[in-house]
Amino acid sequence: MREFIPNMVLYNLFNLASFDSSVHTNGSLTNVDKFNYLKGKVFGQAREAISDLALTNDNCILAVNILKECYRNVQETESSL
């Protein structure tokens, strides 16, 4: 899975759908494991957006939702250019 780089030009390098299908929906991983994996794949502003969240089961879901909400707008802007 590629790293998530929070840059409008580079946004297409990371696909949250890829995270959802390969990690987030993997029933053999705990949410803490998934969140730890996600934290290792995000950088810059994306990392800052979830940096205050402790590694807990509930915060994994919260972190994914934060990133989807923040960067959905970036993707919409990119596709309109």
C-alpha positions in Angstrom: 0.0 0.0 0.0 1.4 3.4 -0.9 1.9 6.1 1.7 -0.7 8.8 2.2 0.9 12.1 1.3 -1.4 15.1 2.0 -0.6 17.1 -1.0 -3.3 17.9 -3.6 -1.0 17.0 -6.5 0.1 13.8 -4.9 -3.3 12.8 -3.4 -3.8 10.1 -6.0 -0.8 8.2 -4.6 -2.9 7.1 -1.6 -6.3 5.6 -1.9 -8.4 5.2 1.2 -10.4 2.5 -0.5 -7.1 0.5 -0.7 -6.7 0.9 3.0 -10.3 -0.2 3.6 -10.0 -3.3 1.4 -6.5 -4.5 2.5 -6.4 -3.4 6.1 -9.5 -1.9 7.6 -11.8 -4.8 6.6 -9.3 -7.4 7.6 -11.0 -9.3 10.4 -7.8 -10.9 11.6 -6.4 -7.6 12.7 -7.5 -5.7 15.8 -8.5 -2.0 15.3 -5.4 -1.1 17.3 -3.3 -3.0 14.8 -5.1 -1.3 11.9 -4.7 2.2 13.5 -1.0 1.6 14.1 -0.6 0.6 10.5 -2.5 3.6 9.3 -0.4 6.0 11.5 2.8 4.5 9.9 1.5 5.4 6.5 0.5 9.0 6.9 2.7 12.0 6.9 2.6 15.8 7.3 -0.8 17.3 7.7 -2.5 13.9 7.6 -0.4 12.7 10.5 -1.1 15.9 12.4 -4.8 15.4 11.9 -4.8 12.1 13.8 -1.7 12.6 16.0 -3.6 13.4 19.2 -5.6 10.2 19.0 -4.5 7.4 21.2 -4.1 3.9 19.8 -7.5 2.5 20.7 -10.1 0.5 18.9 -12.5 3.4 18.7 -9.9 5.8 17.6 -9.1 3.7 14.6 -12.5 4.3 13.2 -12.4 7.9 14.1 -9.0 8.4 12.4 -10.2 6.8 9.2 -13.3 9.0 9.2 -11.2 12.2 9.9 -8.9 11.4 7.0 -11.8 10.5 4.6 -13.5 13.8 5.5 -10.4 16.0 5.3 -9.1 14.5 2.0 -12.4 13.9 0.3 -12.5 17.6 -0.3 -9.0 17.5 -1.7 -10.0 14.8 -4.2 -13.0 16.7 -5.3 -10.9 19.8 -5.8 -8.3 17.8 -7.8 -11.0 16.3 -10.1 -12.5 19.7 -10.8 -9.2 21.1 -12.1 
